[in-house]
Amino acid sequence: LIIGDATQQALLGEDTTMASAALAILSLVSLDIALAHLKRLFPMLDSLIEGDAVVLMAHGQLRDRPMAANALDAEDIIAAARENHGLTDLADIHEAVLEKDGKISVIPVRGSKP
């Protein structure tokens, strides 16, 4: 998305040369690659930029603070459980985790069936 916007600005702005568009794209791709290497070398930097996974529900109990801090409610967890496991009741969920990518992972209670 950012590369597309940079390309558009380079081509439609005052300087419409292909060199300026290529330079903008090359700069963004280089920055992305450099940041990926730095995050691999320094896990704390990765945690700072990407965040950490957050446990929203543990041992069948909702955790109010993490839920509120991430503006989520029980319906969000049920939606993820329904989508991934066919579960429709919180009682069937053992654990729910908000992953770094924003998706909610659900671990059902053993023996729970949709």
MOPAC internal coordinates of N, CA, C and O (Angstrom, degrees):
PM7 1SCF
backbone

  N    0.0000 0     0.00 0     0.00 0    0    0    0
  C    1.4530 1     0.00 0     0.00 0    1    0    0
  C    1.5245 1   110.41 1     0.00 0    2    1    0
  O    1.2310 1   120.65 1   134.58 1    3    2    1
  N    1.3084 1   116.37 1   -45.42 1    3    2    1
  C    1.4606 1   120.15 1  -179.96 1    5    3    2
  C    1.5231 1   110.24 1   -68.62 1    6    5    3
  O    1.2310 1   120.46 1   140.44 1    7    6    5
  N    1.3304 1   116.73 1   -39.56 1    7    6    5
  C    1.4724 1   119.84 1   178.96 1    9    7    6
  C    1.5270 1   110.00 1   -63.44 1   10    9    7
  O    1.2310 1   120.16 1   138.16 1   11   10    9
  N    1.3197 1   117.29 1   -41.84 1   11   10    9
  C    1.4545 1   120.57 1   177.76 1   13   11   10
  C    1.5176 1   112.05 1   -61.58 1   14   13   11
  O    1.2310 1   120.73 1   137.48 1   15   14   13
  N    1.3172 1   116.21 1   -42.52 1   15   14   13
  C    1.4636 1   120.42 1   178.73 1   17   15   14
  C    1.5269 1   111.01 1   -65.76 1   18   17   15
  O    1.2310 1   120.54 1   137.90 1   19   18   17
  N    1.3279 1   116.58 1   -42.10 1   19   18   17
  C    1.4703 1   120.14 1   179.22 1   21   19   18
  C    1.5232 1   110.84 1   -63.99 1   22   21   19
  O    1.2310 1   120.87 1   140.07 1   23   22   21
  N    1.3270 1   115.94 1   -39.93 1   23   22   21
  C    1.4656 1   120.09 1   178.45 1   25   23   22
  C    1.5261 1   110.57 1   -64.52 1   26   25   23
  O    1.2310 1   120.96 1   136.10 1   27   26   25
  N    1.3170 1   115.77 1   -43.90 1   27   26   25
  C    1.4637 1   120.01 1   179.22 1   29   27   26
  C    1.5239 1   110.69 1   -60.98 1   30   29   27
  O    1.2310 1   120.31 1   134.37 1   31   30   29
  N    1.3225 1   117.01 1   -45.63 1   31   30   29
  C    1.4601 1   120.14 1  -179.63 1   33   31   30
  C    1.5235 1   111.07 1   -64.40 1   34   33   31
  O    1.2310 1   120.75 1   141.34 1   35   34   33
  N    1.3264 1   116.17 1   -38.66 1   35   34   33
  C    1.4629 1   119.45 1  -179.48 1   37   35   34
  C    1.5345 1   111.05 1   -67.68 1   38   37   35
  O    1.2310 1   120.55 1   143.26 1   39   38   37
  N    1.3253 1   116.55 1   -36.74 1   39   38   37
  C    1.4597 1   119.79 1  -177.70 1   41   39   38
  C    1.5260 1   113.60 1   -84.77 1   42   41   39
  O    1.2310 1   120.08 1   151.40 1   43   42   41
  N    1.3132 1   117.46 1   -28.60 1   43   42   41
  C    1.4582 1   120.41 1  -176.64 1   45   43   42
  C    1.5282 1   113.50 1  -102.72 1   46   45   43
  O    1.2310 1   120.70 1   170.12 1   47   46   45
  N    1.3136 1   116.27 1    -9.88 1   47   46   45
  C    1.4656 1   119.94 1   179.85 1   49   47   46
  C    1.5085 1   111.16 1   -77.40 1   50   49   47
  O    1.2310 1   120.85 1    18.15 1   51   50   49
  N    1.3213 1   115.98 1  -161.85 1   51   50   49
  C    1.4705 1   121.24 1  -178.50 1   53   51   50
  C    1.5270 1   112.21 1   -67.73 1   54   53   51
  O    1.2310 1   120.79 1   142.45 1   55   54   53
  N    1.3415 1   116.09 1   -37.55 1   55   54   53
  C    1.4659 1   120.68 1   179.75 1   57   55   54
  C    1.5236 1   107.99 1   -99.29 1   58   57   55
  O    1.2310 1   119.91 1   -76.21 1   59   58   57
  N    1.3142 1   117.77 1   103.79 1   59   58   57
  C    1.4669 1   120.81 1  -173.97 1   61   59   58
  C    1.5230 1   113.31 1  -103.11 1   62   61   59
  O    1.2310 1   119.32 1  -155.72 1   63   62   61
  N    1.3135 1   118.90 1    24.28 1   63   62   61
  C    1.4593 1   120.51 1  -179.59 1   65   63   62
  C    1.5221 1   111.03 1   -78.75 1   66   65   63
  O    1.2310 1   120.90 1   -28.01 1   67   66   65
  N    1.3082 1   115.88 1   151.99 1   67   66   65
  C    1.4592 1   121.06 1   177.05 1   69   67   66
  C    1.5243 1   110.63 1   -65.62 1   70   69   67
  O    1.2310 1   120.73 1   150.32 1   71   70   69
  N    1.3272 1   116.21 1   -29.68 1   71   70   69
  C    1.4627 1   119.92 1   179.56 1   73   71   70
  C    1.5279 1   110.93 1   -62.91 1   74   73   71
  O    1.2310 1   120.19 1   139.50 1   75   74   73
  N    1.3218 1   117.25 1   -40.50 1   75   74   73
  C    1.4704 1   119.16 1  -179.57 1   77   75   74
  C    1.5303 1   110.29 1   -68.76 1   78   77   75
  O    1.2310 1   120.06 1   142.41 1   79   78   77
  N    1.3290 1   117.49 1   -37.59 1   79   78   77
  C    1.4574 1   120.51 1   177.02 1   81   79   78
  C    1.5255 1   110.17 1   -65.57 1   82   81   79
  O    1.2310 1   120.34 1   135.35 1   83   82   81
  N    1.3210 1   116.95 1   -44.65 1   83   82   81
  C    1.4677 1   121.29 1   179.58 1   85   83   82
  C    1.5220 1   110.93 1   -62.89 1   86   85   83
  O    1.2310 1   120.48 1   139.96 1   87   86   85
  N    1.3197 1   116.69 1   -40.04 1   87   86   85
  C    1.4648 1   121.02 1   178.79 1   89   87   86
  C    1.5276 1   110.80 1   -64.32 1   90   89   87
  O    1.2310 1   120.19 1   138.23 1   91   90   89
  N    1.3250 1   117.25 1   -41.77 1   91   90   89
  C    1.4708 1   120.75 1   178.87 1   93   91   90
  C    1.5275 1   110.47 1   -63.19 1   94   93   91
  O    1.2310 1   120.67 1   134.02 1   95   94   93
  N    1.3335 1   116.33 1   -45.98 1   95   94   93
  C    1.4653 1   120.18 1  -179.63 1   97   95   94
  C    1.5206 1   110.75 1   -65.68 1   98   97   95
  O    1.2310 1   120.18 1   134.54 1   99   98   97
  N    1.3181 1   117.26 1   -45.46 1   99   98   97
  C    1.4676 1   121.65 1   179.78 1  101   99   98
  C    1.5268 1   111.18 1   -60.92 1  102  101   99
  O    1.2310 1   120.17 1   140.33 1  103  102  101
  N    1.3041 1   117.29 1   -39.67 1  103  102  101
  C    1.4726 1   121.24 1   178.80 1  105  103  102
  C    1.5216 1   111.10 1   -63.43 1  106  105  103
  O    1.2310 1   120.32 1   134.80 1  107  106  105
  N    1.3284 1   117.00 1   -45.20 1  107  106  105
  C    1.4608 1   120.09 1  -179.26 1  109  107  106
  C    1.5187 1   112.12 1   -67.45 1  110  109  107
  O    1.2310 1   119.90 1   138.00 1  111  110  109
  N    1.3234 1   117.79 1   -42.00 1  111  110  109
  C    1.4628 1   121.23 1   178.97 1  113  111  110
  C    1.5302 1   110.13 1   -65.69 1  114  113  111
  O    1.2310 1   120.19 1   138.82 1  115  114  113
  N    1.3202 1   117.24 1   -41.18 1  115  114  113
  C    1.4740 1   120.90 1   178.43 1  117  115  114
  C    1.5204 1   111.04 1   -63.31 1  118  117  115
  O    1.2310 1   120.52 1   138.24 1  119  118  117
  N    1.3212 1   116.60 1   -41.76 1  119  118  117
  C    1.4631 1   120.61 1   178.20 1  121  119  118
  C    1.5258 1   110.75 1   -62.81 1  122  121  119
  O    1.2310 1   120.26 1   138.51 1  123  122  121
  N    1.3241 1   117.10 1   -41.49 1  123  122  121
  C    1.4598 1   121.33 1   179.01 1  125  123  122
  C    1.5295 1   111.19 1   -63.30 1  126  125  123
  O    1.2310 1   120.33 1   135.59 1  127  126  125
  N    1.3258 1   116.97 1   -44.41 1  127  126  125
  C    1.4673 1   121.26 1   179.39 1  129  127  126
  C    1.5290 1   110.69 1   -64.95 1  130  129  127
  O    1.2310 1   120.31 1   136.21 1  131  130  129
  N    1.3210 1   117.02 1   -43.79 1  131  130  129
  C    1.4660 1   120.72 1   179.84 1  133  131  130
  C    1.5251 1   110.63 1   -62.85 1  134  133  131
  O    1.2310 1   120.50 1   137.53 1  135  134  133
  N    1.3310 1   116.66 1   -42.47 1  135  134  133
  C    1.4614 1   120.14 1   179.96 1  137  135  134
  C    1.5288 1   110.92 1   -65.52 1  138  137  135
  O    1.2310 1   120.14 1   141.68 1  139  138  137
  N    1.3241 1   117.34 1   -38.32 1  139  138  137
  C    1.4684 1   120.73 1   177.49 1  141  139  138
  C    1.5326 1   110.93 1   -61.77 1  142  141  139
  O    1.2310 1   120.29 1   137.77 1  143  142  141
  N    1.3317 1   117.06 1   -42.23 1  143  142  141
  C    1.4717 1   120.47 1   178.22 1  145  143  142
  C    1.5274 1   110.98 1   -66.55 1  146  145  143
  O    1.2310 1   120.13 1   137.92 1  147  146  145
  N    1.3126 1   117.35 1   -42.08 1  147  146  145
  C    1.4651 1   120.33 1   178.92 1  149  147  146
  C    1.5249 1   111.16 1   -63.32 1  150  149  147
  O    1.2310 1   120.09 1   139.60 1  151  150  149
  N    1.3271 1   117.44 1   -40.40 1  151  150  149
  C    1.4623 1   120.17 1   179.05 1  153  151  150
  C    1.5212 1   110.74 1   -65.30 1  154  153  151
  O    1.2310 1   120.13 1   146.01 1  155  154  153
  N    1.3269 1   117.36 1   -33.99 1  155  154  153
  C    1.4585 1   120.65 1   178.07 1  157  155  154
  C    1.5268 1   110.74 1   -69.95 1  158  157  155
  O    1.2310 1   120.59 1   140.93 1  159  158  157
  N    1.3377 1   116.48 1   -39.07 1  159  158  157
  C    1.4660 1   120.85 1  -179.74 1  161  159  158
  C    1.5276 1   112.84 1   -73.97 1  162  161  159
  O    1.2310 1   120.80 1   145.29 1  163  162  161
  N    1.3219 1   116.07 1   -34.71 1  163  162  161
  C    1.4599 1   121.71 1  -176.20 1  165  163  162
  C    1.5261 1   109.93 1  -123.09 1  166  165  163
  O    1.2310 1   120.15 1   -89.66 1  167  166  165
  N    1.3368 1   117.32 1    90.34 1  167  166  165
  C    1.4654 1   120.88 1  -178.01 1  169  167  166
  C    1.5312 1   113.40 1   -56.12 1  170  169  167
  O    1.2310 1   120.35 1   150.02 1  171  170  169
  N    1.3182 1   116.94 1   -29.98 1  171  170  169
  C    1.4620 1   119.10 1   179.18 1  173  171  170
  C    1.5351 1   110.45 1   -65.56 1  174  173  171
  O    1.2310 1   120.27 1   144.36 1  175  174  173
  N    1.3220 1   117.09 1   -35.64 1  175  174  173
  C    1.4579 1   121.34 1   176.58 1  177  175  174
  C    1.5287 1   109.96 1   -65.33 1  178  177  175
  O    1.2310 1   120.23 1   139.42 1  179  178  177
  N    1.3196 1   117.16 1   -40.58 1  179  178  177
  C    1.4635 1   121.12 1   176.77 1  181  179  178
  C    1.5235 1   110.47 1   -60.83 1  182  181  179
  O    1.2310 1   120.78 1   135.76 1  183  182  181
  N    1.3200 1   116.11 1   -44.24 1  183  182  181
  C    1.4594 1   120.32 1   178.91 1  185  183  182
  C    1.5233 1   111.37 1   -63.26 1  186  185  183
  O    1.2310 1   120.64 1   141.17 1  187  186  185
  N    1.3199 1   116.39 1   -38.83 1  187  186  185
  C    1.4640 1   121.14 1   179.94 1  189  187  186
  C    1.5272 1   111.33 1   -67.02 1  190  189  187
  O    1.2310 1   120.23 1   138.05 1  191  190  189
  N    1.3189 1   117.16 1   -41.95 1  191  190  189
  C    1.4634 1   121.46 1  -177.06 1  193  191  190
  C    1.5260 1   111.81 1   -80.16 1  194  193  191
  O    1.2310 1   120.25 1   130.68 1  195  194  193
  N    1.3163 1   117.14 1   -49.32 1  195  194  193
  C    1.4642 1   121.96 1  -173.89 1  197  195  194
  C    1.5208 1   113.50 1   -89.69 1  198  197  195
  O    1.2310 1   120.09 1   156.61 1  199  198  197
  N    1.3250 1   117.44 1   -23.39 1  199  198  197
  C    1.4533 1   120.85 1  -175.20 1  201  199  198
  C    1.5143 1   110.59 1    86.78 1  202  201  199
  O    1.2310 1   120.89 1     0.69 1  203  202  201
  N    1.3086 1   115.91 1  -179.31 1  203  202  201
  C    1.4620 1   122.39 1   179.94 1  205  203  202
  C    1.5176 1   109.32 1  -120.76 1  206  205  203
  O    1.2310 1   121.21 1   -20.65 1  207  206  205
  N    1.3116 1   115.29 1   159.35 1  207  206  205
  C    1.4616 1   119.72 1   174.14 1  209  207  206
  C    1.5259 1   108.19 1   -66.22 1  210  209  207
  O    1.2310 1   120.69 1   -33.99 1  211  210  209
  N    1.3353 1   116.29 1   146.01 1  211  210  209
  C    1.4651 1   121.67 1  -177.01 1  213  211  210
  C    1.5232 1   108.97 1  -123.63 1  214  213  211
  O    1.2310 1   120.59 1   -53.35 1  215  214  213
  N    1.3315 1   116.47 1   126.65 1  215  214  213
  C    1.4584 1   120.95 1   177.72 1  217  215  214
  C    1.5286 1   108.24 1   -78.38 1  218  217  215
  O    1.2310 1   120.96 1   -62.20 1  219  218  217
  N    1.3293 1   115.76 1   117.80 1  219  218  217
  C    1.4580 1   121.68 1  -179.13 1  221  219  218
  C    1.5241 1   112.34 1   -95.17 1  222  221  219
  O    1.2310 1   121.34 1   151.86 1  223  222  221
  N    1.3239 1   115.03 1   -28.14 1  223  222  221
  C    1.4610 1   120.84 1  -178.48 1  225  223  222
  C    1.5201 1   107.89 1  -144.58 1  226  225  223
  O    1.2310 1   120.65 1   -50.67 1  227  226  225
  N    1.3185 1   116.37 1   129.33 1  227  226  225
  C    1.4650 1   121.02 1  -179.61 1  229  227  226
  C    1.5198 1   109.26 1  -132.38 1  230  229  227
  O    1.2310 1   120.82 1   -45.84 1  231  230  229
  N    1.3183 1   116.04 1   134.16 1  231  230  229
  C    1.4693 1   122.60 1   178.81 1  233  231  230
  C    1.5315 1   111.45 1    52.53 1  234  233  231
  O    1.2310 1   121.07 1  -142.82 1  235  234  233
  N    1.3406 1   115.56 1    37.18 1  235  234  233
  C    1.4552 1   120.49 1   176.81 1  237  235  234
  C    1.5143 1   115.23 1    80.80 1  238  237  235
  O    1.2310 1   120.05 1  -177.29 1  239  238  237
  N    1.3332 1   117.50 1     2.71 1  239  238  237
  C    1.4697 1   121.22 1  -178.38 1  241  239  238
  C    1.5265 1   110.39 1  -113.10 1  242  241  239
  O    1.2310 1   120.67 1   -49.82 1  243  242  241
  N    1.3398 1   116.32 1   130.18 1  243  242  241
  C    1.4638 1   120.41 1   176.28 1  245  243  242
  C    1.5234 1   109.70 1   -67.57 1  246  245  243
  O    1.2310 1   120.73 1   -36.30 1  247  246  245
  N    1.3127 1   116.22 1   143.70 1  247  246  245
  C    1.4623 1   122.00 1   177.29 1  249  247  246
  C    1.5330 1   106.71 1  -105.30 1  250  249  247
  O    1.2310 1   121.05 1   -72.82 1  251  250  249
  N    1.3242 1   115.60 1   107.18 1  251  250  249
  C    1.4629 1   121.79 1  -171.05 1  253  251  250
  C    1.5239 1   114.21 1   -62.30 1  254  253  251
  O    1.2310 1   119.91 1   135.19 1  255  254  253
  N    1.3134 1   117.77 1   -44.81 1  255  254  253
  C    1.4806 1   119.54 1  -177.11 1  257  255  254
  C    1.5248 1   113.12 1   -62.16 1  258  257  255
  O    1.2310 1   119.50 1   128.66 1  259  258  257
  N    1.3360 1   118.56 1   -51.34 1  259  258  257
  C    1.4717 1   118.07 1   178.10 1  261  259  258
  C    1.5358 1   112.84 1   -62.61 1  262  261  259
  O    1.2310 1   120.73 1   145.48 1  263  262  261
  N    1.3285 1   116.20 1   -34.52 1  263  262  261
  C    1.4616 1   119.58 1   178.39 1  265  263  262
  C    1.5314 1   110.06 1   -63.77 1  266  265  263
  O    1.2310 1   120.49 1   132.41 1  267  266  265
  N    1.3095 1   116.67 1   -47.59 1  267  266  265
  C    1.4662 1   120.98 1  -179.10 1  269  267  266
  C    1.5253 1   111.41 1   -67.73 1  270  269  267
  O    1.2310 1   120.22 1   140.16 1  271  270  269
  N    1.3239 1   117.19 1   -39.84 1  271  270  269
  C    1.4631 1   121.03 1  -178.85 1  273  271  270
  C    1.5254 1   112.06 1   -63.48 1  274  273  271
  O    1.2310 1   120.39 1   153.70 1  275  274  273
  N    1.3291 1   116.85 1   -26.30 1  275  274  273
  C    1.4623 1   121.30 1  -179.19 1  277  275  274
  C    1.5242 1   112.52 1  -107.17 1  278  277  275
  O    1.2310 1   120.83 1  -167.59 1  279  278  277
  N    1.3381 1   116.02 1    12.41 1  279  278  277
  C    1.4715 1   122.93 1   177.97 1  281  279  278
  C    1.5288 1   111.86 1    52.97 1  282  281  279
  O    1.2310 1   120.67 1  -133.62 1  283  282  281
  N    1.3295 1   116.32 1    46.38 1  283  282  281
  C    1.4578 1   122.13 1   178.93 1  285  283  282
  C    1.5151 1   109.64 1  -117.83 1  286  285  283
  O    1.2310 1   120.71 1   -21.22 1  287  286  285
  N    1.3187 1   116.24 1   158.78 1  287  286  285
  C    1.4588 1   120.48 1   174.14 1  289  287  286
  C    1.5242 1   109.48 1  -135.30 1  290  289  287
  O    1.2310 1   120.80 1    -0.23 1  291  290  289
  N    1.3102 1   116.08 1   179.77 1  291  290  289
  C    1.4615 1   121.07 1  -176.75 1  293  291  290
  C    1.5229 1   111.70 1   -59.34 1  294  293  291
  O    1.2310 1   120.19 1   147.17 1  295  294  293
  N    1.3227 1   117.25 1   -32.83 1  295  294  293
  C    1.4691 1   120.67 1   179.95 1  297  295  294
  C    1.5319 1   111.72 1   -61.70 1  298  297  295
  O    1.2310 1   120.21 1   145.37 1  299  298  297
  N    1.3332 1   117.21 1   -34.63 1  299  298  297
  C    1.4664 1   120.78 1   177.70 1  301  299  298
  C    1.5234 1   110.95 1   -64.30 1  302  301  299
  O    1.2310 1   120.85 1   139.38 1  303  302  301
  N    1.3253 1   115.99 1   -40.62 1  303  302  301
  C    1.4676 1   120.31 1   179.04 1  305  303  302
  C    1.5264 1   110.12 1   -68.94 1  306  305  303
  O    1.2310 1   120.33 1   137.14 1  307  306  305
  N    1.3249 1   116.97 1   -42.86 1  307  306  305
  C    1.4660 1   120.40 1   178.92 1  309  307  306
  C    1.5267 1   110.17 1   -62.70 1  310  309  307
  O    1.2310 1   120.37 1   140.77 1  311  310  309
  N    1.3425 1   116.91 1   -39.23 1  311  310  309
  C    1.4689 1   119.86 1   178.83 1  313  311  310
  C    1.5265 1   110.79 1   -62.12 1  314  313  311
  O    1.2310 1   120.17 1   136.85 1  315  314  313
  N    1.3250 1   117.28 1   -43.15 1  315  314  313
  C    1.4654 1   120.93 1   178.47 1  317  315  314
  C    1.5299 1   110.55 1   -65.83 1  318  317  315
  O    1.2310 1   120.17 1   139.95 1  319  318  317
  N    1.3254 1   117.28 1   -40.05 1  319  318  317
  C    1.4699 1   121.17 1   179.39 1  321  319  318
  C    1.5204 1   110.75 1   -65.80 1  322  321  319
  O    1.2310 1   120.48 1   139.61 1  323  322  321
  N    1.3157 1   116.69 1   -40.39 1  323  322  321
  C    1.4665 1   121.13 1   179.13 1  325  323  322
  C    1.5276 1   110.38 1   -66.14 1  326  325  323
  O    1.2310 1   121.08 1   136.91 1  327  326  325
  N    1.3218 1   115.53 1   -43.09 1  327  326  325
  C    1.4617 1   121.14 1  -178.14 1  329  327  326
  C    1.5286 1   112.51 1   -65.99 1  330  329  327
  O    1.2310 1   120.49 1   138.36 1  331  330  329
  N    1.3218 1   116.67 1   -41.64 1  331  330  329
  C    1.4654 1   120.95 1  -173.71 1  333  331  330
  C    1.5239 1   115.04 1   -94.58 1  334  333  331
  O    1.2310 1   120.43 1   151.95 1  335  334  333
  N    1.3408 1   116.79 1   -28.05 1  335  334  333
  C    1.4689 1   119.31 1  -173.74 1  337  335  334
  C    1.5216 1   113.61 1  -130.31 1  338  337  335
  O    1.2310 1   119.89 1   173.52 1  339  338  337
  N    1.3123 1   117.82 1    -6.48 1  339  338  337
  C    1.4565 1   120.53 1  -177.85 1  341  339  338
  C    1.5178 1   113.31 1    76.41 1  342  341  339
  O    1.2310 1   119.98 1  -163.66 1  343  342  341
  N    1.3381 1   117.64 1    16.34 1  343  342  341
  C    1.4646 1   121.75 1  -179.57 1  345  343  342
  C    1.5256 1   110.27 1   -88.83 1  346  345  343
  O    1.2310 1   120.62 1   -34.89 1  347  346  345
  N    1.3234 1   116.41 1   145.11 1  347  346  345
  C    1.4639 1   120.25 1  -178.65 1  349  347  346
  C    1.5243 1   113.46 1  -126.02 1  350  349  347
  O    1.2310 1   120.25 1  -175.56 1  351  350  349
  N    1.3216 1   117.13 1     4.44 1  351  350  349
  C    1.4634 1   120.45 1  -176.49 1  353  351  350
  C    1.5274 1   110.00 1  -130.14 1  354  353  351
  O    1.2310 1   120.45 1   -43.94 1  355  354  353
  N    1.3244 1   116.74 1   136.06 1  355  354  353
  C    1.4734 1   120.88 1   178.25 1  357  355  354
  C    1.5271 1   111.92 1   -60.76 1  358  357  355
  O    1.2310 1   120.25 1   151.48 1  359  358  357
  N    1.3186 1   117.13 1   -28.52 1  359  358  357
  C    1.4686 1   120.52 1  -179.33 1  361  359  358
  C    1.5221 1   112.16 1   -64.35 1  362  361  359
  O    1.2310 1   120.19 1   160.44 1  363  362  361
  N    1.3449 1   117.23 1   -19.56 1  363  362  361
  C    1.4599 1   121.49 1   179.65 1  365  363  362
  C    1.5250 1   113.15 1   -89.71 1  366  365  363
  O    1.2310 1   120.52 1  -178.37 1  367  366  365
  N    1.3358 1   116.61 1     1.63 1  367  366  365
  C    1.4687 1   120.79 1  -176.25 1  369  367  366
  C    1.5263 1   109.40 1  -108.11 1  370  369  367
  O    1.2310 1   121.31 1   -55.32 1  371  370  369
  N    1.3247 1   115.10 1   124.68 1  371  370  369
  C    1.4653 1   120.41 1   178.27 1  373  371  370
  C    1.5253 1   110.56 1   -85.64 1  374  373  371
  O    1.2310 1   120.76 1   134.78 1  375  374  373
  N    1.3273 1   116.16 1   -45.22 1  375  374  373
  C    1.4662 1   120.33 1  -177.15 1  377  375  374
  C    1.5169 1   109.89 1  -147.58 1  378  377  375
  O    1.2310 1   120.92 1   -33.60 1  379  378  377
  N    1.3346 1   115.85 1   146.40 1  379  378  377
  C    1.4633 1   121.82 1   174.79 1  381  379  378
  C    1.5236 1   107.60 1  -135.60 1  382  381  379
  O    1.2310 1   121.07 1   -45.07 1  383  382  381
  N    1.3343 1   115.56 1   134.93 1  383  382  381
  C    1.4616 1   121.24 1  -176.22 1  385  383  382
  C    1.5287 1   109.11 1  -130.37 1  386  385  383
  O    1.2310 1   121.06 1   -49.12 1  387  386  385
  N    1.3328 1   115.58 1   130.88 1  387  386  385
  C    1.4591 1   121.18 1   172.38 1  389  387  386
  C    1.5197 1   106.51 1   -84.95 1  390  389  387
  O    1.2310 1   120.71 1   -67.80 1  391  390  389
  N    1.3302 1   116.25 1   112.20 1  391  390  389
  C    1.4564 1   121.53 1  -175.92 1  393  391  390
  C    1.5281 1   111.16 1   -79.58 1  394  393  391
  O    1.2310 1   120.45 1   -11.99 1  395  394  393
  N    1.3245 1   116.75 1   168.01 1  395  394  393
  C    1.4612 1   122.65 1   179.67 1  397  395  394
  C    1.5221 1   112.49 1   -57.09 1  398  397  395
  O    1.2310 1   120.64 1   146.45 1  399  398  397
  N    1.3259 1   116.38 1   -33.55 1  399  398  397
  C    1.4658 1   120.39 1  -176.85 1  401  399  398
  C    1.5251 1   113.04 1   -82.92 1  402  401  399
  O    1.2310 1   120.20 1  -179.40 1  403  402  401
  N    1.3421 1   117.23 1     0.60 1  403  402  401
  C    1.4550 1   121.27 1   176.95 1  405  403  402
  C    1.5139 1   114.30 1    94.72 1  406  405  403
  O    1.2310 1   119.97 1   175.38 1  407  406  405
  N    1.3135 1   117.65 1    -4.62 1  407  406  405
  C    1.4589 1   120.76 1   178.71 1  409  407  406
  C    1.5234 1   109.56 1   -86.15 1  410  409  407
  O    1.2310 1   121.28 1   -26.86 1  411  410  409
  N    1.3183 1   115.16 1   153.14 1  411  410  409
  C    1.4655 1   120.11 1   178.28 1  413  411  410
  C    1.5207 1   108.39 1  -102.39 1  414  413  411
  O    1.2310 1   120.79 1   -58.56 1  415  414  413
  N    1.3307 1   116.10 1   121.44 1  415  414  413
  C    1.4729 1   121.84 1   175.70 1  417  415  414
  C    1.5236 1   107.83 1   -93.47 1  418  417  415
  O    1.2310 1   120.77 1   -42.28 1  419  418  417
  N    1.3121 1   116.13 1   137.72 1  419  418  417
  C    1.4565 1   121.20 1  -178.40 1  421  419  418
  C    1.5161 1   109.69 1  -122.80 1  422  421  419
  O    1.2310 1   121.05 1   -47.02 1  423  422  421
  N    1.3247 1   115.59 1   132.98 1  423  422  421
  C    1.4699 1   121.56 1   174.55 1  425  423  422
  C    1.5231 1   106.78 1  -112.34 1  426  425  423
  O    1.2310 1   120.39 1   -66.49 1  427  426  425
  N    1.3332 1   116.87 1   113.51 1  427  426  425
  C    1.4688 1   119.20 1  -177.78 1  429  427  426
  C    1.5293 1   112.31 1   -72.34 1  430  429  427
  O    1.2310 1   121.49 1   -20.80 1  431  430  429
  N    1.3174 1   114.76 1   159.20 1  431  430  429
  C    1.4543 1   121.21 1   172.33 1  433  431  430
  C    1.5188 1   106.62 1   -66.16 1  434  433  431
  O    1.2310 1   120.14 1   -39.66 1  435  434  433
  N    1.3216 1   117.33 1   140.34 1  435  434  433
  C    1.4717 1   119.71 1  -179.85 1  437  435  434
  C    1.5184 1   110.36 1   -57.17 1  438  437  435
  O    1.2310 1   121.93 1   -45.52 1  439  438  437
  N    1.2904 1   113.92 1   134.48 1  439  438  437
  C    1.4685 1   119.20 1   178.11 1  441  439  438
  C    1.5221 1   113.47 1    87.54 1  442  441  439
  O    1.2310 1   119.52 1   175.41 1  443  442  441
  N    1.3320 1   118.53 1    -4.59 1  443  442  441
  C    1.4665 1   120.44 1   178.08 1  445  443  442
  C    1.4975 1   110.41 1   -71.97 1  446  445  443
  O    1.2310 1   121.14 1   -45.64 1  447  446  445
  N    1.3204 1   115.43 1   134.36 1  447  446  445
  C    1.4564 1   120.04 1   178.55 1  449  447  446
  C    1.5230 1   108.22 1  -127.98 1  450  449  447
  O    1.2310 1   120.74 1   -34.86 1  451  450  449
  N    1.3146 1   116.20 1   145.14 1  451  450  449
  C    1.4715 1   119.74 1   178.98 1  453  451  450
  C    1.5149 1   112.86 1   -64.35 1  454  453  451
  O    1.2310 1   120.10 1   180.00 1  455  454  453

